[in-house]
């Protein structure tokens, strides 16, 4: 497929006027975002030092007395930006320029391949994104390449000379044949949603879907689901249901027949509060399934889906003669209320099959055939607590899907996943009783060097090799991301990315039976890799593909070339008899350091801690981590027990022991690095976000003499105050109590529970803290409400600890908006430089 579809894109650069902040006595909150609180101590003045400037020279010729008096005065003194330490201004400027160079590095987000028209070779299309700091958005673009193949080990990519910017594009999805491209543009206001269907040469259809039909199309990666049918006449997708009717009032009171039209003589009330799915879903309405006719633009709601179900990840079921067309989707029930769903795999969900709506003349006969509401929706995975990312085999005979049943059963918000298969019946009347086969089970305790389980919960859009039974998927293997193949009929699993590589490998798309992937490491920029099977020995080989997509400045290239990394195995200390075998095995830490030393003195160390706690830091490239390392630090990125990628027993060993086991694991990893001669005990900083911030603030309280500086991003500091304000109160119970926390969870928290939560929290150790600490807070965070970090920062200020708080008014838990991300790590870098000399 050609890329003529991109001709409609108009490059746009959105400039934002420079903002200035007033300098006022401290502590204060600045009047322009990001809001900053700086708590001075006895060692820092209330007002900044003002630099005096030389007097202005007197004008030549005659001047008035008043003018001479004005000329004899000193010029206005220089006022530093709010919260900027005058002794660190040059450092701030220097680091900001370096971070800007790192921030300009692009990311490869997606890729697609298409058959060439002449049948020789193929065409690849890559979606790239790059932070646009001025516009405070991510700039998205597309770059294409022709893939030419010679022998089995010979291929080349001929790249287009320039990428094409994709302005205001929410998502795009090629059709099964590759001859059409759907482009979706979501509005930023109450404007219609725009659907564009492109052919190889031009825009074929342009449909405007009004808000009265549905709201924005979901492109969040979780509820998101856009699926073409096999003959490319219809597209199923997930969008927000229309805005519900609100009560209308006028001068006489309530109007029984309120109008949807705007009327200056009346106003809309609020009606009943509707629960949402928490973090990142504020203001988003219930996701439901729609189908659009690609010829007429007619849109129909998929009927029969219960109101308590939020639908997502829709795909078309295979067509069958003389049978209605069905759709398969994932449904999350809200009958017992809604808790946060972002990164929460413990929310029960199931696969459902629903009849697709008919269009045109067929729709009239359908009215007589549709039975009562809900009876045309079938629960396909009855009895299984979790089922998501459904995917049919090319011949339509097999439906595969992932499951996080271990999370639903235990209460862990993320954990080891399993892969399942359903042999799709020819008679859909037997669908509800179809047998579910387990293809990849949950791994409790992996063998040494063996497969640790399936993680990372997603499947490629087209993962099938030509045998029709083998899929390619990505997963986490300890501290690395790897590429696997799985035969869904036999369960045969192979690791096909190089076993001797410590880098992270991620499959982007298939090119026939070959794989286009990306590989990177903490010290290596992402690089395109092309994987193919060597015919002689049936082994996978990988070739590096030169690419213009990922470039960096000469300075960044030089700095990265001076760094190296390794993965350290950290033995578990004090193994008790009742500790499961899987939790007794070594955990890991990624160590990044300088390749050569100019002296015997060791670089200062930054300990980097991931959130979750059931998440993982993999050995991939991170702009922010690379920036911190380039400032002259070694990095120790710790995957403490409880992280993904090490088996379910190791993961489940942490709940009930947060604040002790994870803290001790981090301290043991630091001591291990010191004992190996990799780090000095005198200059150590620590940074973490979310549960990583929980660990950061625990560490500076439990080991107050160990850390010279600390940085916490949206940290969990007080479980007792968090439990009543977070979108995931069940998380507080599970992590504090362990397996019994799921049954103990209640919205009416008892005094005894609050006491336990406080005892498990960093704030219980605050009397011992003396480490200078900077806090980065997202004001819109629903996961760890901002009051959690601010309370802890105020308590530090109260006891005279050097403290700085920056509040980003429009950021949620991740603090990922380009300007916020940039300013966050710039301030971390300067803070560490000040205290880790």
ZIZIRA-V282787 format. One record per backbone hydrogen bond with DSSP energy under -1.0 kcal/mol. NH is the residue of the N-H (numbers start at 1). CO is the residue of the C=O. If there is no record, write none. Layout:
BEGIN
NH_CO ; NH_CO
END
This chain:
BEGIN
6_3 ; 7_4 ; 9_6 ; 35_807 ; 37_805 ; 39_803 ; 44_41 ; 68_64 ; 69_65 ; 70_66 ; 71_67 ; 72_68 ; 78_51 ; 84_81 ; 88_85 ; 92_88 ; 93_89 ; 94_90 ; 95_91 ; 96_92 ; 97_93 ; 98_94 ; 99_95 ; 100_96 ; 101_97 ; 102_98 ; 103_99 ; 104_100 ; 105_102 ; 107_129 ; 109_127 ; 110_127 ; 112_125 ; 114_123 ; 116_121 ; 119_116 ; 122_147 ; 123_114 ; 124_145 ; 125_112 ; 126_143 ; 127_110 ; 128_141 ; 129_107 ; 130_139 ; 132_137 ; 136_132 ; 137_132 ; 139_130 ; 141_128 ; 142_164 ; 143_126 ; 145_124 ; 146_158 ; 147_122 ; 148_156 ; 150_154 ; 154_151 ; 156_148 ; 158_146 ; 160_144 ; 164_142 ; 166_140 ; 170_184 ; 171_184 ; 173_182 ; 175_180 ; 181_198 ; 182_173 ; 183_196 ; 184_171 ; 185_194 ; 193_209 ; 194_185 ; 195_207 ; 196_183 ; 197_205 ; 198_181 ; 199_202 ; 204_197 ; 205_197 ; 207_195 ; 209_193 ; 213_210 ; 214_210 ; 215_240 ; 218_238 ; 227_236 ; 229_234 ; 232_229 ; 235_292 ; 236_227 ; 237_290 ; 239_288 ; 240_216 ; 241_286 ; 249_267 ; 250_253 ; 253_250 ; 255_248 ; 266_263 ; 267_249 ; 269_247 ; 281_278 ; 284_281 ; 288_239 ; 290_237 ; 291_300 ; 292_235 ; 293_298 ; 294_233 ; 297_293 ; 300_291 ; 302_289 ; 309_306 ; 310_332 ; 311_287 ; 312_330 ; 313_223 ; 315_328 ; 317_326 ; 323_320 ; 327_354 ; 328_315 ; 329_352 ; 330_312 ; 331_350 ; 332_310 ; 334_308 ; 337_334 ; 340_727 ; 341_277 ; 344_341 ; 345_413 ; 349_385 ; 350_331 ; 352_329 ; 353_378 ; 354_327 ; 355_376 ; 356_325 ; 362_359 ; 366_362 ; 367_363 ; 370_366 ; 375_372 ; 377_374 ; 378_353 ; 380_351 ; 381_351 ; 384_381 ; 388_402 ; 391_400 ; 393_398 ; 396_393 ; 399_422 ; 400_391 ; 401_420 ; 402_388 ; 403_418 ; 407_404 ; 408_404 ; 409_405 ; 410_406 ; 411_407 ; 417_454 ; 418_403 ; 419_440 ; 420_401 ; 421_437 ; 422_399 ; 424_397 ; 430_427 ; 431_428 ; 434_431 ; 437_421 ; 439_419 ; 440_419 ; 450_447 ; 465_470 ; 468_465 ; 471_486 ; 472_463 ; 473_484 ; 475_482 ; 477_480 ; 478_645 ; 480_477 ; 482_475 ; 484_473 ; 485_494 ; 486_471 ; 487_492 ; 488_469 ; 491_487 ; 494_485 ; 496_483 ; 497_483 ; 501_498 ; 504_520 ; 505_481 ; 506_518 ; 508_516 ; 509_516 ; 511_514 ; 514_511 ; 515_531 ; 516_509 ; 517_529 ; 518_506 ; 519_527 ; 520_504 ; 521_524 ; 524_521 ; 527_519 ; 529_517 ; 530_543 ; 531_515 ; 532_541 ; 534_539 ; 538_534 ; 541_532 ; 543_530 ; 545_528 ; 557_553 ; 558_554 ; 559_555 ; 560_556 ; 561_557 ; 563_560 ; 564_593 ; 566_591 ; 568_589 ; 570_587 ; 579_576 ; 584_581 ; 587_570 ; 588_639 ; 589_568 ; 590_637 ; 591_566 ; 592_635 ; 593_564 ; 595_562 ; 605_683 ; 606_634 ; 607_685 ; 608_636 ; 609_687 ; 615_613 ; 619_479 ; 620_618 ; 626_622 ; 627_623 ; 628_624 ; 629_625 ; 630_626 ; 632_629 ; 634_604 ; 635_592 ; 636_606 ; 637_590 ; 638_608 ; 639_588 ; 643_640 ; 644_615 ; 648_443 ; 649_444 ; 651_647 ; 652_648 ; 654_651 ; 656_735 ; 657_654 ; 660_657 ; 661_657 ; 664_660 ; 665_661 ; 666_662 ; 667_663 ; 668_664 ; 669_665 ; 670_666 ; 671_667 ; 672_668 ; 673_669 ; 674_670 ; 675_671 ; 676_672 ; 677_674 ; 678_673 ; 685_605 ; 686_709 ; 687_607 ; 688_711 ; 690_713 ; 692_689 ; 694_690 ; 695_691 ; 696_692 ; 697_693 ; 698_694 ; 699_695 ; 700_696 ; 702_698 ; 703_699 ; 706_703 ; 708_684 ; 710_772 ; 711_686 ; 712_774 ; 713_688 ; 714_776 ; 716_690 ; 722_718 ; 723_719 ; 725_722 ; 726_722 ; 727_782 ; 731_728 ; 733_729 ; 734_730 ; 735_731 ; 736_732 ; 737_733 ; 738_734 ; 741_738 ; 744_740 ; 745_741 ; 749_747 ; 754_750 ; 755_751 ; 756_752 ; 757_753 ; 758_754 ; 759_755 ; 760_756 ; 761_758 ; 763_717 ; 764_761 ; 765_762 ; 766_763 ; 768_765 ; 769_766 ; 773_802 ; 774_710 ; 775_804 ; 776_712 ; 777_806 ; 779_808 ; 780_811 ; 781_778 ; 788_785 ; 790_786 ; 791_787 ; 792_788 ; 793_789 ; 794_790 ; 795_791 ; 796_792 ; 797_793 ; 798_794 ; 799_795 ; 800_797 ; 801_796 ; 804_773 ; 805_37 ; 806_775 ; 807_35 ; 808_777 ; 811_808 ; 821_817 ; 822_818 ; 823_819 ; 824_820 ; 825_821 ; 826_822 ; 827_823 ; 828_824 ; 829_825 ; 830_826 ; 831_827 ; 832_828 ; 833_829 ; 834_830 ; 835_831 ; 836_832
END
